[in-house]
Amino acid sequence: MSSPNRRRALQTLAATALGPWLATPARAEGRTIRLLVGFPPGGGTDAIARVLAERLKDELGATVIVDNRPGAGGQLAAQALKAAAPDGTTFLLSHDHTISILPLVVRQPGYEPARDFVPVAGFASFPNAFAVSAHTPARTLGEYVAWVRAQGGQEAVGIPAAGSVPEFLVRLVAQRHGLDLVALPYRGSAPMMSDMLGRQIAAGVGSVPDFIDNHRHGRLRIVAVMGTQRLAQLPEVATLAESGVPGFEELPYYGVFAPAGTAAATIDAFGNALARVLVQPAVHERLSAMGLSVGYTSAAQLGARERAYTAAWARIIKASGLPPP
């Protein structure tokens, strides 16, 4: 299908599926809206937020800025959302770690998602990935395991935050293969990738959007991905289950959240605007190229997914032997 025809088909399909949410939202003329991001500039979450913010400003008739609050795996951004007035000027764009995982592994994160936040809309799911620095010879997870054994069996593996899904993946790979892998937490994926590219660490675990551009340019190599099937963007890369590490088939999510008490009309307006942005072919294609599975979900659907995901990971974390917070 030619590119123009493909774009028209995408718009038609999306408009049919999202019809109930595509009504023109109330506009916030002249206002400035902050989109909080719990990770530093240069990482995958920041890049995604900037793509969406650029288009949301037109849909909302407002200035939309990305407000990076890096640190503690997104805790600082979540705490900032909790403290914000519920007036429609502050939202949090986050993946599963800050909303579902951190409250399970940190004794006092400073917020309770069910009490302090309200879901606005979901917009994507994504796989985490195991990646290696280009200075290693490994092109598969099995080859990385063999390389670590040849180095003495001990290596540090970067992760974007402590107590995260990437940390549990590192633990499980180490257990399965009898290796001494140390999960090394960073303040987000950008500094972790900097050390990988600078050959300070040989491997890291993060989201596919974090790694995919450097993978395509040969600066690092993704050797395994989460999920039940290989990614269309990375057909040569095996899943973790194919690589002998099952249990990571449930994909994390991305969503937008608002402070508790935010008016339903405000939530609907932002959600409608996001739905309209996601059906724009340029946005859909750009986010898909980052390794995201793009798809709008309503506030109710995002809330249900958050609860189910949190419950599933509570069981996994308990089984991992991690002491309760």
Stockholm file with secondary structure:
# STOCKHOLM 1.0

chainA/1-325         MSSPNRRRALQTLAATALGPWLATPARAEGRTIRLLVGFPPGGGTDAIARVLAERLKDELGATVIVDNRPGAGGQLAAQALKAAAPDGTTFLLSHDHTISILPLVVRQPGYEPARDFVPVAGFASFPNAFAVSAHTPARTLGEYVAWVRAQGGQEAVGIPAAGSVPEFLVRLVAQRHGLDLVALPYRGSAPMMSDMLGRQIAAGVGSVPDFIDNHRHGRLRIVAVMGTQRLAQLPEVATLAESGVPGFEELPYYGVFAPAGTAAATIDAFGNALARVLVQPAVHERLSAMGLSVGYTSAAQLGARERAYTAAWARIIKASGLPPP
#=GR chainA/1-325 SS CCHHHHHHHHHHHHHHHHGGGCSCCCCCTTCEEEEEESSCTTSHHHHHHHHHHHHHHHHHTSEEEEEECCSGGGHHHHHHHHHSCSSSSEEEEEEHIIIIIHHHHCSCCSCCHHHHEEEEEEEEECCEEEEEETTSCCSSHHHHHHHHHHTTSEEEEEESSTTSHHHHHHHHHHHHHTCEEEEEECSSHHHHHHHHHTTSCSEEEEEHHHHHHHHHTTSEEEEEECSSSCCTTCTTSCBTTTTTCCSCCSCCEEEEEEETTCCHHHHHHHHHHHHHHHTSHHHHHHHHHTTCEEEEECHHHHHHHHHHHHHHHHHHHHHHTCCCC
#=GC SS_cons         CCHHHHHHHHHHHHHHHHGGGCSCCCCCTTCEEEEEESSCTTSHHHHHHHHHHHHHHHHHTSEEEEEECCSGGGHHHHHHHHHSCSSSSEEEEEEHIIIIIHHHHCSCCSCCHHHHEEEEEEEEECCEEEEEETTSCCSSHHHHHHHHHHTTSEEEEEESSTTSHHHHHHHHHHHHHTCEEEEEECSSHHHHHHHHHTTSCSEEEEEHHHHHHHHHTTSEEEEEECSSSCCTTCTTSCBTTTTTCCSCCSCCEEEEEEETTCCHHHHHHHHHHHHHHHTSHHHHHHHHHTTCEEEEECHHHHHHHHHHHHHHHHHHHHHHTCCCC
//
